[in-house]
Amino acid sequence: MPRPPLAVGTFGAINILVVGKGRVRAQASFRDFDGRRRSVSRYGRTKAEAERRLRTALRDRGNGVDEGASADSRLATVAAAWLAEVDDSDLAVGTKRLYRFAVQSYVIPGVGQLRLREITVPAVDRLLTAVRKSHGAGASKAARSVLSGILTEAVRRGAIPTNPVREVASRRAHRRPAQGPRALTVEEARQLCERLAADAEAVELDLPDLVEFMLGTGVRIGEACAVRWSAVNLDAATVRIDATLIRAPGRGLEIQEFPKTTAGRRTIALPAFVVDLLERRRAQTPTPQGTLVVFPSPTGRLRDPHNTSSHLRQALDRAGFDWVSSHVFRRTVATRLDEAGLSARQIADHLGHNRPSLTQDVYMGRGLASPEAATALQQSR
């Protein structure tokens, strides 16, 4: 049976063993501040004395918490503090989960026991190279991001003067030129929708309407699953994107009342074919209480974005579009809007991106419906 997890700075059950006449050992497992469990033992002439000495040692070990304000502090100490701040932040649940996974899976095993003064540019480069070779470029990017956050916290605490992650050269310069992201052509999009509509399994899972909605709006799959009828204004031909659907640890599926990013809170103007789709779905939607989302699961509950992605993957493969994912729908919308001559700011607003630039983010209108976007997407039908 696996040992129960211990919080950092705490210890498990105390075990007493008589090792000889007048010699008793008290032992416990302590989870140290680098995240590792270590055995701590103390001896005494009696059980009570041995346990008293052990508890004193454990108390001193726990009270001697390294606050991460010294160059001799271990990186794992600052990582724990940084993760605590992440947990208390307004970041999305999925983002918090990703950060914690990256810290625990890549950063702590690789450099968690190093002192902050030992986290040099070469040490960071070795870690990221090892993660990239073992887990791929995406994992390396995640490790770099969280390690940079941890070391920024160390700089803030005065433990180190600069963040060495920022000195590590990007590997992009050594890669082959990236191919531009592929989007569906108008004909491919039409063909895909027709094939999904003819796929009995896809229809049973209510995928054709969901795909057409994403191709007409460019929303993320979690945002699409979270759209409620209260956010739809068919008279104005708009939909408000202000939430995403997540699986919260210990609670299951729930609607998170804010989207992935700040810029993700927006109102989208709908092309006519999406308005027609929503009018049809509203006419078919039963009126009993509890029908909240536009795209529920086949059983009428919240639709799990991960399960939906899996079902969509299978349907796309059957349709002969094995290179397509839900993210391709966003690329397709961006491509249509670009081809129609919309500005980068209009496209970013429509998709819920923070860029193209800080000046535009601050001084130009955000979260507003763009009639030009709806027109462009309607003309691509």
N, C-alpha and C positions, 0 to 999 in steps of 0.2 A: 504494500500500500504506500503510495507516495506521501512524503512528509507535507504537512499543511504549510502554506506559505507564511512567512514572517514579514512583518513590516520592517523597514530599515531602522536599526537602532533598538530592536526588541529581541527577546530571547524566548526559547521554547521551554519545555518541561525540564525540571531539574532532576537528574538521576544521581542516586546515592549508591556508592559501592565501598564496602569494607575491603581494603586491600591488604590489611595486616593488623597485627595487634596495636591498637592505639593509633591507627592510621586509616582515615576515611577520606574518600574522594567524592567531591560534588562536581558534577559536570552538566553543562547546558550548551545548547547550540545558539549562537548569537549571530544575527544578520548584520554584518558590518556595513560601513558607510560606502563601500565600493560595490555593495549589492550581494556580496558572497557570504555564505553561512560558514562560520568558524566555530570550532569546539573550544570552549573556555572551561578550565578546570581549576579548582582550588582544593587544598587538603586541610584536614584538621584532625584533632585527636578524637573528636566525637562527631556524630552526624550533624548536630546542631552547629558546631563550630565550623565544620567544612561548608555547610550551606550558608552560614552567615558570611564567611569570607568570600564565597562565590557571589553572593548577592551584592556585596560591596564592590567587587571587581566589575560586575556587570553594570552596576549603577554608575561607577566611575567611567566605564567605557561608554555608556550611553550619554552621560552628562558631558563628556568631553567631545561633544559634537563639533566637528570641524565645520565652521560656517562658510567655508569656501572663500575666505577673505585673504588668504595667503598663497604665495606661489608654491608652497609645500602642500597645499590642500590637494586632495585627490579629485580627479575630474568627476568621478561618480558622485561626489558630494554636491558639486554644483549642478550636476545633471538632475539629481533628485529635487533640488530647489527649483530648478527651471521647469521641470515637469509639474511641480506643484502650482507654479504660476500659470502654466498652460491650462491645468485643470480648472483654475479659478477664472480663466479668461472667457470671453464671449465667442471663442472659436467654435466652429461646428463640431459636433460629437465625432463625426468621421475623421476630421482633421486631428483632433486630440488623440484618437485611437491610433492613427497613422504615426504621429510623432512619438507616442509611447512605444509603439512597436519598433520603430527605427532606433530609438535609444537603447531599448533592451536587447534587440537582436543584433545590432551592428556596432554601436558606439561603445557600450559598456564591455562587451566581450573583447573588443579590439583595443581600447585605450582607457577603460574605466579605472584601472589601478595605477595609471600614471599620475605623477604630480603635475599640477598645472604648468610648472616651469619646464616640464619634459614634453609638453604638447607643442612641438616645434613644427615648422612647415614640412620638413621631411617626414615627421611622424604622421601628420595629417594626410600627406600624399600617399604614404604606405597604406594607411587604413582605407582610404577611398579606392585605391588601386585594388586592394584585396577584396573589398566588397563588390567592386565592379566585376572582377574575375569570377567570384563565387556566386553572385546573385544578380548581376546585370546592371545596366546603366541606370535604370530607374531606382534601384536600391541604393546605388552610389549617390545619386542626386538627393534622395531622402536623407541619407546619412550625412551628407555635406550640409544640408539645410539645418538639421537638428543640432549638429556639432557646432555650427556657426552660432546658433541661438544660445547654446550652452556657454560658449566662450565669450560671447557678447555679455552674458550675465557675469562671467568672471571678470571681464574688463570693468563692468559697472561696479563690482564689489572692490575694485582696486587690487585684485590679486595678480593680474598681468597687465602690461601696458597696451598691448594690441591683440587683435584677433588673428591668429595665424591662418585661419581658414581663408581669409580674404587674400592671402598672399599665394595661395595655391592656384597655379595656372589652370584655366579651364581646358578640358580635353577636347573641346569642340574643334580647336584649330587642327588637331591631328586626325580628325575623322574625314572620311570622304564627304564631299558636298552632299548635304541632305536633299533628298527628293521632295518636291513640294507636296503638301498634303493633298491627297486625291479626294475629289468630291464627285457626287453623282451628276451625270449630265441630265438634261431635261428628259431625254428619252429613257435613260436608265432609271430615273426616279419613277417615271410613269410605268415602266415595265415591272419594276419591283412592286409597286402598289398593286398592280393587276395580279401578279403571281401570289402575293400574300392573300389577296381577296379570294383567290381560288384554292387556297390551302385550308382544308377543313380544320386541321389541328390549330393553325394560326387563328382562324376565325373563332374557334371555341375559346381560345385564350384572349380574344379581343385585341389582337395585335395589329390588324390592318388600320383601325381608326387611330390607335396610339401612334403608329408610324407616320400616318398622314398628318397628324397633329404636330409631331416633332418636325416633319419636313416643311410644315407651314409656319412654324414659329421659331425653330432653332433652340428650344429649351432643352435643358439637361433632362435625362430620364428621371432623376429623382424629383425634379421640379414638375415634370409632367404628371407623375404619379400623385403629387401633392395638390394639384390644381383643384379647387373646390368651386362649386357652382356659384358661391357667393362672390368669387373673384372674376366671374365672367359677366360681361356686359354686352349682350348681343345687339342691343340697339345702337351702341356706340362702336361695336365691332372691336372690342378690346378685351384683353385678359390681363389680370394683375398677377405678377409673379412675386410672391412674398413669402414663400415657404419651400421646404424640400422634405421628402420622406426619408426617414432614417430608421435603422434598427438600433435602439438604445440599449446598452448593456443592462441586463436585469429587468428590462421593461418591454422589450419587443418592438414591434413596428409602431412608429408614432410620427406625427407631423411636426417637424421642427419649424417654429414660427419665424424663421428667417432663412434666406437662401444661402448658398455657398459663400458668397462674397457680399460686401456692402453694395457694390455696383449691381449685384444680382437682383436687388429689389427694384423692380421696374414694371412699367405697363407697356404691353405690346399691342400694336395695332394688328388686327387679324385680316388676312386676305379673305376674299369672298368664299373660297372653297372650304376654309376652316370654319367660317361662320355657318355655312350650310351643314357641315359635319356636326357642329355643336347643337344647332337647332334640331337636327334629326335625333341626336342622342338625348337631348332634353325631352323631346316628345316621347321617347321610349323609356325614359327614366321613371321608375315608380315613385310615387309621392310619399310613401311612409317615412317617418322620422328615421334618421340614421344614414340616409343616402346623402353623403357630403361631397365626396370627390367625383370628378368627372370620369376618371378612369379607375374604377375599383377592380379588385381581383375578380375572377370568374365566380367566386362564392359571395361577392358583394362586400368584401372587407377591403382594408387597405392593401394596396398592391405592393409587394416587396420588389424594390428596384433590382436587387441582385437576382432574384428568381426570374424576373421579367427579362433581364439581360440574357440569362441562360436560355430561356425559351425563345427569345428573339434570335439568339445566335443559331439555334437549331433551325428556325424558320428561314433565316437568311441563307443558311447552307443549302436547305432544300430548294430555295428559290434560285440557286446558282449565283449568289452574291456573297461568297465566302470572305471577301475582302472588306465587306461593309460592317460597321458597328454603329451603335447609336451616336457615337461621336462624329461619324461621317455625316450624319444628318445636320449637325451644327456646322460642319465645314461646308456642306452643300448650301445651306442658307446664307452663310457668309459669302460664298462665291456668287450666288445669285444677286445679292445686294451690291457687291463690288462691281459686277458686270453691269448693273443698272445705274452705276454712277453715284451711289450714295457715298458720303464721306466716311473716313475711318471712324470719326466720332459717332456718327449715326449707327454704323455697324456695331461698334463696341457697346453702345447703349442698348441696342436691340438684343445682343447676345448676353449682356450682363457682365462685360469685362471692365476691369479698372483702367486699362490703357485705352488709347494709344499714348497719352502723355499726361503728366501731372497737371500741367497748365489747363489742358482740356478738361480733366477730371474736376478741377476746382472751379473753373470759370464758365464752363459750358453747361447747358441744361442736361440734367441727369434724370433717368427714370421716366422719361416722357414717351408717349406713344408716337411712333413715326409713321404717318400715313404713306410716305414714300416707300417704306419697307414693305408694307402690306401690298401696295400696288405692284412693286417689283416681284414679289412672290406670287401674286395672282397671275401676272403676265407670263410666268415661267410654266404655267400649267399647260 
